[in-house]
């Protein structure tokens, strides 16, 4: 991992401008298959850069959320942030759930991970903050029998618009199928600043939304607004979650798009 000084300096890198179906270059491999270079960790209750219990690691060329060193879970939610801001882009991720959930993990966090898009700067998170203000692509696995969609949306500190209606509930389901077991799933997000976000699972569109914005009623979002953040959420960091269930990622790649 980078030194804390380099990690904070990387947070100040300029935004890569992106946009409507026209690319600005080549795919960027956010995960290089070897190490966690260009990524930074923030766990609830821990300082930025502390990889609590070595939860985020690379094993067999897979970026792994591991609970090997945990005896139980006590609300120590973790996030792994790529150290660059993006605005318009395609993000393609291949993920799977493995193993058993750590003891005392929340029931809702069984086979649950997430991709935090347009996230706040991790250096701006409070010590005990559980989730970064962001728009979350919720990744869920099945229990072997029940229906459970994936690529849902959750909104920690944010709101969105769907079909012209402002949506303020925390989570909204997609229309995807259910993925049981340890199978690999490919999810793709096409995001155009604050204007729109489309989710695709294995190439099929399963969710779309518009007008990503901060939620002025949320305390974490209020802290950002008080520091001058605009209500419209046009850009931010990309992060992966650690919510108590082991997860692996074998591809995390991003294609910048031209601005609309």
Order of alpha helices (4+ residues) and beta strands (2+ residues): alpha-beta-beta-beta-beta-beta-beta-beta-beta-beta-beta-beta-beta-beta-beta-beta-alpha-beta-beta
